[in-house]
């Protein structure tokens, strides 16, 4: 008997595949169980979902117990990737976090307001990216765990203050402390090493008096090292571009699925690494698709409309893929 799975079930199944924590997987499984059609053709699937729910409930309980022993600086990774905010004291990192996420950091006009990592989720179109505000990089906060969080992130936003008359010196000071801790910031897109982190400069307080002139001087000195994006959290200047920059730093693509004869599902994309092929994507959708894939059709905005593509075709951000097994 055919399963006749509903769109709601497929959406929940996709949430499960993209979940990064046991708690998120458990929630998706419970949604799958509530939306799966209840008939003889799905009995085995229902039993398997119930088995997995029991497994993840048990794992979640174990993690809750382990969480009590975790250090205060531990940050559970969520979303499509993790990007950290680094910079000198009072550079405006917390204001960026507050402007891009629902997190409620303490924002004050004095240094060392942030003493522990604080995470929030920043939305770029239909993708959530984790943004983590870290304590400032300085001798006073130069602990090993802080630099370990920077090294372990998928990218870094190096926040500099355009209202700071000594912004060049304070930036060089932070760069020196990072280098002394074996953290090298590199432009996005370069191959990563064990101590390199993709980064961009975020020049804040663009609305401050004299900020435009300071920005030009800063670009002259530091523009050759890393890209520089000027923003104003107060005036909402370039925050949309900042969200896009964060997503592009992760080097990911969004791929949408389409069933033959149906409209594409543009609600929840598959988040894949840049360079992913059609065959790779098929394996993410379901292993049976990868094993029995005969061909695929591709829709690419402004370029391709339903073109038949091979297994080794490389996907781009925004592609719509129709798999034929």
C-alpha positions as CSV (number, residue, x, y, z in Angstrom):
1,X,0.0,0.0,0.0
2,X,1.5,3.4,-0.9
3,X,2.3,5.7,2.0
4,X,0.8,8.9,0.3
5,X,2.9,11.1,2.6
6,X,1.7,14.7,3.0
7,X,3.6,17.9,2.3
8,X,3.5,18.6,6.1
9,X,5.2,15.3,6.7
10,X,7.9,16.0,4.1
11,X,8.5,19.4,5.6
12,X,8.9,17.8,9.0
13,X,11.3,15.2,7.6
14,X,13.4,18.0,6.0
15,X,13.6,19.7,9.4
16,X,14.9,16.5,10.9
17,X,17.6,16.2,8.2
18,X,18.7,19.8,8.8
19,X,18.5,19.8,12.6
20,X,21.8,20.2,14.4
21,X,20.8,19.3,17.9
22,X,19.0,16.3,19.5
23,X,16.3,18.7,20.8
24,X,15.6,20.0,17.2
25,X,15.6,16.4,15.8
26,X,13.2,15.3,18.5
27,X,10.8,18.2,17.8
28,X,10.9,17.3,14.0
29,X,10.3,13.6,14.7
30,X,7.3,14.4,16.9
31,X,6.0,16.6,14.1
32,X,6.6,13.7,11.6
33,X,4.6,11.3,13.8
34,X,1.7,13.8,14.1
35,X,1.5,14.4,10.3
36,X,2.1,11.0,8.9
37,X,-1.0,9.3,7.4
38,X,-2.3,6.6,9.8
39,X,-2.9,3.5,7.7
40,X,-1.4,0.0,7.1
41,X,1.0,1.3,4.5
42,X,2.8,3.5,7.1
43,X,2.8,1.2,10.1
44,X,6.5,0.4,9.8
45,X,7.4,4.0,9.3
46,X,5.3,5.0,12.4
47,X,7.1,2.3,14.4
48,X,10.5,3.6,13.2
49,X,9.7,7.2,14.1
50,X,8.5,6.1,17.6
51,X,11.8,4.2,18.1
52,X,13.8,7.3,17.1
53,X,11.7,9.5,19.3
54,X,12.5,7.3,22.3
55,X,16.2,7.4,21.3
56,X,16.4,11.2,21.1
57,X,14.3,11.7,24.2
58,X,16.9,9.6,26.1
59,X,19.8,11.5,24.5
60,X,18.2,14.8,25.3
61,X,17.9,13.8,29.0
62,X,21.6,12.8,29.0
63,X,22.6,16.1,27.4
64,X,20.6,18.0,30.0
65,X,22.5,16.2,32.7
66,X,25.8,16.9,30.9
67,X,25.0,20.5,30.4
68,X,25.2,21.2,34.1
69,X,28.9,20.3,33.9
70,X,29.7,22.4,30.8
71,X,31.8,25.5,31.2
72,X,30.2,28.9,31.2
73,X,31.7,29.7,27.8
74,X,30.3,26.7,26.0
75,X,28.0,27.7,23.0
76,X,25.8,25.0,21.5
77,X,26.0,25.3,17.7
78,X,22.7,26.0,15.9
79,X,21.5,27.0,12.4
80,X,23.4,26.9,9.1
81,X,26.7,28.0,10.7
82,X,28.4,29.9,13.5
83,X,29.9,33.4,13.2
84,X,31.5,35.2,16.1
85,X,31.8,38.9,16.9
86,X,35.3,40.0,17.8
87,X,36.8,43.4,18.5
88,X,38.3,45.8,21.0
89,X,36.4,46.9,24.1
90,X,33.3,49.1,23.4
91,X,33.6,48.6,19.6
92,X,29.8,48.0,19.2
93,X,29.6,44.2,19.0
94,X,26.6,44.0,21.3
95,X,24.7,46.6,19.3
96,X,25.3,44.4,16.1
97,X,24.0,41.3,17.9
98,X,20.9,43.2,19.2
99,X,20.2,44.6,15.7
100,X,20.5,41.3,13.8
101,X,19.0,38.8,16.3
102,X,16.4,38.5,19.1
103,X,19.1,38.3,21.7
104,X,19.1,40.9,24.4
105,X,22.7,41.8,25.2
106,X,23.5,44.5,27.7
107,X,24.5,47.5,25.6
108,X,26.3,50.2,27.5
109,X,28.7,53.0,26.7
110,X,31.5,51.6,28.7
111,X,34.0,48.7,28.1
112,X,33.7,45.0,29.1
113,X,29.9,45.0,29.2
114,X,30.1,41.5,27.6
115,X,31.8,39.1,29.9
116,X,30.5,35.7,28.6
117,X,29.5,34.6,25.1
118,X,25.9,35.4,24.1
119,X,24.4,33.8,21.0
120,X,21.4,34.8,18.9
121,X,20.0,33.7,15.5
122,X,20.3,36.1,12.6
123,X,17.9,35.5,9.7
124,X,19.1,35.9,6.1
125,X,16.0,35.4,3.9
126,X,15.1,31.7,4.7
127,X,18.3,30.7,6.5
128,X,19.2,31.1,10.2
129,X,22.9,31.8,11.1
130,X,24.1,31.7,14.7
131,X,25.8,35.0,15.7
132,X,27.9,34.9,19.0
133,X,28.9,38.0,20.8
134,X,32.2,37.4,22.6
135,X,34.0,39.4,25.3
136,X,36.4,42.0,23.9
137,X,39.9,41.0,22.7
138,X,42.2,42.5,25.3
139,X,44.9,41.6,27.8
140,X,42.2,41.6,30.5
141,X,40.1,39.0,28.7
142,X,42.9,37.1,27.0
143,X,41.9,33.6,28.1
144,X,42.5,30.5,26.0
145,X,38.8,29.6,25.7
146,X,38.1,32.9,24.0
147,X,40.5,32.3,21.2
148,X,39.4,28.7,20.9
149,X,35.9,29.9,20.2
150,X,37.2,32.2,17.5
151,X,39.2,29.4,15.9
152,X,36.3,27.0,16.0
153,X,33.8,29.4,14.4
154,X,32.8,29.3,10.7
155,X,33.6,33.0,10.4
156,X,34.3,36.2,12.3
157,X,33.0,39.7,12.1
158,X,35.8,42.0,13.3
159,X,33.9,45.0,14.7
160,X,35.7,48.4,14.7
161,X,34.4,51.7,15.9
162,X,34.4,54.6,13.5
163,X,33.8,57.0,16.4
164,X,37.1,55.9,18.0
165,X,39.9,58.4,17.2
166,X,42.5,55.6,17.8
167,X,40.7,53.0,15.7
168,X,43.8,52.1,13.7
169,X,45.9,51.5,16.9
170,X,43.1,49.6,18.7
171,X,42.6,47.4,15.6
172,X,46.3,46.6,15.3
173,X,46.4,45.8,19.0
174,X,43.5,43.3,18.6
175,X,45.2,41.8,15.5
176,X,48.4,41.4,17.5
177,X,46.7,39.6,20.4
178,X,44.9,37.2,17.9
179,X,48.1,36.4,16.1
180,X,49.9,35.8,19.5
181,X,47.1,33.3,20.2
182,X,47.6,31.5,16.8
183,X,44.4,33.0,15.3
184,X,44.9,34.3,11.7
185,X,42.0,36.2,10.1
186,X,41.8,35.7,6.3
187,X,39.4,37.0,3.6
188,X,36.4,34.7,3.0
189,X,36.9,32.1,0.3
190,X,40.5,31.3,1.0
191,X,41.4,27.7,2.0
192,X,41.2,27.2,5.8
193,X,44.0,26.0,8.0
194,X,43.9,24.9,11.6
195,X,44.5,28.4,12.8
196,X,42.8,30.5,10.1
197,X,39.3,32.0,10.3
198,X,37.4,33.8,7.4
199,X,36.7,37.3,8.5
200,X,35.5,40.7,7.4
201,X,35.8,44.1,9.1
202,X,32.4,45.6,10.2
203,X,32.9,49.4,10.7
204,X,30.2,50.5,13.1
205,X,28.7,53.9,14.0
206,X,28.8,55.1,10.4
207,X,26.3,57.8,11.6
208,X,28.8,59.3,14.1
209,X,30.4,62.7,13.3
210,X,33.5,62.4,11.1
211,X,32.8,58.7,10.6
212,X,33.0,58.9,6.8
213,X,36.5,60.4,6.8
214,X,37.7,57.8,9.4
215,X,36.2,55.0,7.2
216,X,38.3,56.1,4.2
217,X,41.5,56.1,6.3
218,X,40.6,52.7,7.8
219,X,40.0,51.3,4.3
220,X,43.4,52.6,3.1
221,X,45.2,50.8,5.9
222,X,43.1,47.6,6.4
223,X,41.1,47.2,3.2
224,X,44.0,45.2,1.6
225,X,43.8,42.7,4.5
226,X,40.1,42.0,4.8
227,X,36.9,43.3,3.2
228,X,35.4,46.3,5.0
229,X,31.6,46.8,5.4
230,X,30.5,50.1,7.1
231,X,27.2,49.8,9.1
232,X,25.1,51.7,11.5
233,X,23.0,49.7,13.9
234,X,21.2,52.8,15.1
235,X,20.3,54.0,11.6
236,X,19.8,50.5,10.1
237,X,22.5,51.2,7.4
238,X,23.8,48.2,5.5
239,X,22.3,45.6,8.0
240,X,20.6,43.8,5.1
241,X,24.0,43.6,3.3
242,X,25.6,42.4,6.6
243,X,23.1,39.5,6.8
244,X,24.0,38.6,3.2
245,X,27.7,38.9,4.0
246,X,27.3,36.5,6.9
247,X,25.6,33.9,4.7
248,X,28.2,34.2,2.0
249,X,31.0,33.7,4.5
250,X,29.7,30.2,5.2
251,X,30.1,29.2,1.6
252,X,26.7,27.4,1.5
253,X,24.0,27.1,-1.1
254,X,20.3,26.8,-0.8
255,X,18.7,24.2,-3.0
256,X,14.9,23.7,-3.3
257,X,13.1,20.5,-4.2
258,X,10.5,20.0,-6.9
259,X,8.4,16.9,-7.5
260,X,7.6,16.0,-11.1
261,X,4.5,17.7,-12.3
262,X,4.3,19.8,-9.1
263,X,5.2,23.3,-8.1
264,X,8.6,23.7,-6.3
265,X,8.7,23.7,-2.5
266,X,10.2,27.2,-1.8
267,X,9.5,27.2,1.9
268,X,12.3,25.2,3.4
269,X,15.6,24.9,1.4
270,X,18.2,22.2,1.7
271,X,21.4,23.9,3.1
272,X,24.4,22.4,1.3
273,X,28.1,23.1,1.0
274,X,29.2,25.2,-2.0
275,X,30.4,22.7,-4.7
276,X,27.7,20.1,-3.9
277,X,26.7,18.1,-6.9
278,X,23.3,16.8,-8.0
279,X,24.3,13.3,-6.7
280,X,25.4,14.8,-3.4
281,X,22.0,16.6,-3.1
282,X,20.1,13.5,-4.0
283,X,21.8,11.6,-1.1
284,X,20.7,14.4,1.3
285,X,17.1,14.2,0.2
286,X,17.0,10.4,0.5
287,X,19.6,7.7,0.1
288,X,17.2,5.8,-2.3
289,X,17.3,8.8,-4.7
290,X,21.1,8.7,-4.8
291,X,21.2,4.9,-5.4
292,X,18.6,4.9,-8.1
293,X,19.0,8.4,-9.6
294,X,18.5,8.3,-13.4
295,X,18.6,12.0,-14.1
296,X,17.5,15.4,-12.7
297,X,16.1,18.6,-14.0
298,X,17.3,22.0,-12.9
299,X,15.8,25.4,-12.7
300,X,18.2,28.3,-12.2
301,X,17.0,31.9,-12.0
302,X,17.6,33.8,-15.1
303,X,19.6,31.0,-16.8
304,X,18.1,27.5,-16.8
305,X,14.5,26.3,-17.0
306,X,14.0,22.6,-16.5
307,X,17.3,21.5,-18.1
308,X,18.3,17.9,-17.8
309,X,21.5,17.7,-15.8
310,X,23.9,14.9,-14.9
311,X,24.9,13.5,-11.5
312,X,28.1,15.6,-11.4
313,X,26.4,18.9,-12.1
314,X,27.4,21.5,-9.5
315,X,24.6,23.3,-7.8
316,X,24.3,27.0,-7.1
317,X,22.5,29.0,-4.5
318,X,18.8,29.2,-5.3
319,X,18.7,26.2,-7.7
320,X,15.5,24.2,-7.9
321,X,16.1,20.5,-8.4
322,X,13.7,17.8,-9.6
323,X,15.0,14.3,-9.1
324,X,14.0,11.3,-11.2
325,X,14.9,7.9,-9.7
